[in-house]
């Protein structure tokens, strides 16, 4: 159906859930860049200007300077700092960020599949409502003819008032179904419009319901292959990878960090000395920092990440079982619907033979 294909394409381009999922991917991709940046040295600059007047004497501290003096200070320097990833903290942080990105991408894929399914299902439900509405209108027209017939027969004394009232009641019941179905049609059109990311509006129709092709048979072996295809399972798998990487990050906090720092610049009381290069300042240092007592913060954080990983494992196992159940339910429903369709087809043919 060309119309439903166009609706799906429009929904994929304009649906708000899809656009939100795309923005989340951009956020996750940026977080990957943030994590990777820790592999490289951090380089910055410093520039300071200060002017003071006899600050030592102001606090009553003895000084060789007995008269008021004014001092200028100018500083310009480049600084660099680099943490050596000895224990793998940065590597595991980058791994966790990348797993989060992959999980976010699978989440967007899940949004795509759900959106396509919702649009297609709502569209075919709309076509089915169109059929029901047409049947209700035809039925009302038929009951109107029957009521008119009984009215004529009542005028000529060939029918009773009770028979005419029954025909009128049947006509009223048939007419009451039409507004309800019209309301359901409008509600379904509004639902599709929201999925398309636009204000409620009428939805175009393509091939009528009875002209739609028969749904193909689901191939055998689907329950076993869906574990590699379903985006929700792939998402929780990446979330498990991320939780496991976070354990490595927390574990590295027990060990010291080795940092290399350096500074290169000029400092002088006179601006001319800085520009002439006669006041060079440089420094190179290596630092080792590590925890001794943190009140149990590092240990408890490590235990928390272990608990999060255990939760991720259980969520993954639960997602697998749920996916298998959903597919089994869907295959059973398809089989039973096929049997029901065969029975209804047999009933329709039998009723046609007797002239109903």
C-alpha atoms as one frame of an Amber mdcrd trajectory, in Angstrom:
protein
   0.000   0.000   0.000   1.708   3.176  -1.215  -0.197   5.336   1.286   0.931
   3.431   4.363   4.503   3.459   3.059   4.347   7.248   2.741   2.900   7.522
   6.245   5.722   5.389   7.653   8.366   7.487   5.901   6.783  10.672   7.237
   6.647   9.241  10.741  10.310   8.200  10.648  11.241  11.722   9.615   8.974
  13.755  11.917   7.981  11.641  14.919   9.052  13.260  18.191  10.177  10.011
  19.805  12.499   9.363  16.860  13.918  12.870  17.047  14.430  12.570  20.817
  16.222   9.237  20.291  18.473  10.857  17.680  19.342  13.648  20.107  20.203
  11.061  22.757  22.598   9.407  20.323  24.316  12.736  19.747  24.649  13.123
  23.513  26.080   9.615  23.916  28.516  10.173  21.027  29.723  13.371  22.689
  30.198  11.489  25.974  32.414   9.012  24.115  34.560  11.946  23.013  34.726
  13.183  26.589  35.912   9.782  27.809  38.519   9.466  25.037  39.916  12.914
  25.745  41.427  11.576  28.977  43.965   9.581  26.930  45.632  12.832  25.840
  47.451  15.528  27.839  45.493  18.561  28.913  47.162  21.773  27.735  46.089
  25.197  28.942  47.314  28.723  29.400  47.593  31.132  32.305  47.857  34.887
  32.248  47.850  36.998  35.372  48.393  40.685  36.154  48.743  41.962  39.728
  49.564  45.347  41.315  50.054  45.733  45.080  51.252  48.401  47.508  53.347
  47.314  50.510  51.157  44.250  51.350  53.533  43.009  54.085  53.341  46.146
  56.211  49.572  46.149  55.927  49.442  43.097  58.209  51.929  44.479  60.774
  54.661  42.040  59.786  58.214  43.439  60.118  59.802  44.046  56.774  62.991
  45.488  55.427  60.842  47.774  53.308  60.104  50.810  55.443  58.482  53.032
  52.897  55.385  52.406  50.829  56.201  50.653  47.572  54.114  49.624  44.610
  54.840  46.273  42.989  53.720  45.002  39.571  53.573  41.355  38.544  52.987
  39.895  35.074  52.711  36.193  34.247  52.082  34.345  30.997  52.553  30.591
  30.722  51.449  27.361  29.047  50.719  24.366  31.247  50.294  20.670  30.465
  49.070  17.738  32.538  48.857  14.072  31.594  47.618  11.097  33.598  49.273
   7.784  32.758  46.596   5.099  32.510  48.502   2.424  34.424  45.515   0.640
  35.991  43.119   0.961  33.049  40.747   3.488  34.584  40.612   5.628  31.457
  40.344   2.626  29.167  37.390   1.233  31.084  35.730   4.660  31.154  36.050
   4.841  27.376  34.675   1.312  27.072  31.682   2.212  29.221  30.966   5.341
  27.162  31.155   3.384  23.904  28.824   0.682  25.246  26.385   3.405  26.280
  26.524   4.810  22.732  25.786   1.400  21.211  22.927   0.870  23.673  21.492
   4.264  22.721  21.697   3.382  19.031  19.849   0.129  19.670  17.252   2.091
  21.629  16.701   4.311  18.601  16.369   1.230  16.405  13.763  -0.056  18.825
  11.903   3.240  18.532  11.991   2.911  14.750  10.559  -0.599  14.776   7.878
   0.293  17.305   6.907   3.377  15.310   6.648   1.463  12.032   4.518  -1.155
  13.774   2.246   1.410  15.432   1.698   3.393  12.226   0.950   0.285  10.155
  -1.325  -1.214  12.790  -3.231   2.044  13.297  -3.604   2.456   9.521  -5.084
  -1.006   9.043  -7.338  -0.505  12.055  -8.524   2.689  10.365  -9.309   0.740
   7.187 -11.209  -1.815   9.277 -13.204   1.002  10.908 -14.030   2.322   7.442
 -15.485  -1.095   6.571 -17.472  -1.238   9.817 -18.773   2.273   9.226 -19.883
   1.391   5.718 -21.612  -1.749   7.023 -23.357   0.319   9.710 -24.579   2.803
   7.106 -25.794   0.027   4.802 -27.535  -1.629   7.742 -29.198   1.644   8.736
 -30.361   2.105   5.161 -31.767  -1.426   5.096 -33.546  -0.930   8.432 -34.896
   2.370   7.095 -36.423   0.508   4.163 -37.927  -2.095   6.495 -39.377   0.623
   8.728 -40.872   2.437   5.745 -42.434  -0.831   4.609 -44.015  -1.459   8.000
 -45.316   2.096   8.106 -47.041   1.582   4.741 -48.455  -1.743   5.890 -49.656
  -0.127   9.124 -51.513   2.545   7.162 -53.359  -0.075   5.185 -53.991  -2.243
   8.233 -51.651  -5.048   7.164 -49.229  -4.648  10.076 -49.580  -4.008  13.764
 -48.293  -1.081  15.770 -46.013  -3.472  17.671 -44.329  -4.671  14.472 -43.829
  -1.098  13.321 -42.384  -0.082  16.701 -39.965  -2.998  16.597 -38.819  -1.969
  13.129 -38.363   1.604  14.350 -36.338   0.368  17.353 -34.090  -1.692  15.093
 -33.617   1.370  12.855 -32.694   3.546  15.844 -30.167   0.970  17.069 -28.552
   0.789  13.645 -28.395   4.570  13.353 -26.857   4.845  16.850 -23.860   2.787
  15.723 -22.927   5.297  13.021 -21.891   8.257  15.263 -19.918   5.919  17.526
 -17.991   4.489  14.580 -17.458   7.961  13.109 -16.002   9.040  16.452 -13.657
   6.031  16.481 -12.538   6.828  12.931 -11.652  10.412  13.906  -9.845   9.201
  17.046  -7.805   6.743  14.985  -6.925   9.477  12.475  -5.795  11.686  15.366
  -3.657   8.842  16.721  -1.920   8.448  13.355  -1.415  12.213  13.099   0.336
  12.280  16.463   2.583   9.411  15.346   3.422  11.508  12.285   4.431  14.388
  14.527   1.750  16.806  13.340  -1.569  18.233  14.456  -4.693  16.050  14.120
  -5.911  15.934  10.532  -7.691  13.540   8.140  -5.575  10.603   6.978  -5.581
   9.566   3.295  -6.568   6.010   2.382  -4.978   3.708  -0.140  -5.997   0.158
  -0.960  -9.266  -0.812   0.792  -9.165  -3.355   3.587 -10.416  -6.252   1.466
  -7.894  -5.425  -1.248  -4.862  -5.728   1.024  -2.480  -8.660   0.405  -2.474
 -11.639   2.730   0.185 -11.498   5.449   3.017 -13.948   4.624   3.657 -16.954
   6.811   6.224 -16.407   9.562   9.318 -18.554   8.798  10.299 -21.348  11.156
  13.201 -20.848  13.543  12.355 -17.233  14.352  12.493 -17.637  18.162  16.139
 -18.717  17.998  17.299 -15.999  15.609  15.474 -13.103  17.255  18.048 -13.015
  20.068  20.513 -11.556  17.569  18.002  -9.200  15.934  15.795  -7.626  18.580
  17.053  -4.143  19.486  15.810  -4.353  23.067  18.014  -7.402  23.693  20.988
  -5.776  22.006  20.390  -2.669  24.109  20.408  -4.509  27.449  23.482  -6.437
  26.276  25.387  -3.179  25.782  24.099  -1.930  29.122  25.630  -5.053  30.669
  28.950  -4.274  28.953  28.775  -0.729  30.294  28.055  -1.903  33.854  30.974
  -4.313  33.702  33.299  -1.544  32.487  32.162   0.690  35.331  33.339  -2.014
  37.753  36.823  -1.655  36.270  36.675   2.121  36.690  35.671   1.789  40.346
  38.350  -0.823  40.991  41.072   1.449  39.591  40.221   4.037  42.246  41.954
   1.828  44.835  45.326   2.407  43.147  47.454   5.566  42.873  47.385   7.909
  39.912  50.566   9.011  38.170  50.427  12.506  36.679  53.029  14.368  34.628
  52.833  18.160  34.669  54.812  20.929  33.035  54.753  24.708  32.737  56.550
  27.049  30.383  56.213  30.847  30.387  57.534  34.151  31.620  57.052  36.113
  34.826  58.377  39.535  35.693  57.519  42.803  37.479  57.887  44.573  34.137
  55.886  43.898  30.975  58.932  44.684  28.843  60.857  41.822  30.461  58.142
  39.369  29.458  58.043  40.461  25.847  61.828  40.414  25.566  62.034  36.834
  26.813  64.421  37.643  29.637  62.287  36.144  32.412  61.729  32.546  31.326
  59.931  30.292  33.777  59.640  26.532  33.355  58.936  23.504  35.474  58.543
  19.748  34.964  57.074  17.496  37.660  55.719  14.025  38.237  53.155  13.339
  40.923  51.813  10.165  42.489  48.520  10.497  44.335  46.575   7.747  45.994
  43.983   7.161  48.689  44.810   6.238  52.265  41.586   6.872  54.132  38.327
   7.880  52.452  35.839   6.783  55.074  34.890   3.758  52.985  33.812   5.864
  49.982  35.907   4.006  47.393  34.980   0.576  48.736  31.286   1.346  48.866
  31.401   2.835  45.384  33.057  -0.366  44.163  30.373  -2.465  45.836  27.691
  -0.265  44.277  29.098  -0.853  40.777  29.189  -4.601  41.453  25.524  -4.455
  42.440  24.721  -2.481  39.277  26.486  -5.108  37.184  24.495  -7.874  38.899
  21.317  -5.958  38.126  22.370  -5.640  34.481  22.977  -9.403  34.292  19.531
 -10.146  35.724  17.880  -7.573  33.451  19.554  -9.168  30.440  18.370 -12.643
  31.430  14.875 -11.310  32.076  14.821  -9.565  28.694  15.788 -12.803  26.931
  13.039 -14.787  28.657  10.488 -12.042  27.991  11.467 -11.896  24.315  11.047
 -15.653  23.942   7.647 -15.489  25.627   6.467 -12.620  23.432   7.496 -14.399
  20.251   5.886 -17.651  21.379   2.660 -15.787  22.184   2.714 -14.041  18.808
   3.294 -17.284  16.871   0.471 -18.963  18.768  -1.831 -16.001  18.120  -1.029
 -16.107  14.403  -1.816 -19.829  14.253  -5.113 -19.418  16.109  -6.097 -16.409
  14.018  -5.441 -18.464  10.904  -7.782 -21.158  12.223 -10.420 -18.548  13.109
 -10.107 -17.038   9.631 -10.735 -20.428   8.059 -13.828 -20.921  10.201 -15.212
 -17.466   9.385 -14.587 -18.030   5.684 -16.523 -21.277   5.834 -19.373 -19.538
   7.673 -19.496 -16.702   5.128 -19.692 -19.122   2.195 -22.468 -21.101   3.862
 -24.493 -17.940   4.548 -24.063 -16.821   0.953 -25.481 -20.130  -0.270 -28.658
 -19.647   1.745 -29.054 -16.081   0.502 -28.142 -14.087   3.653
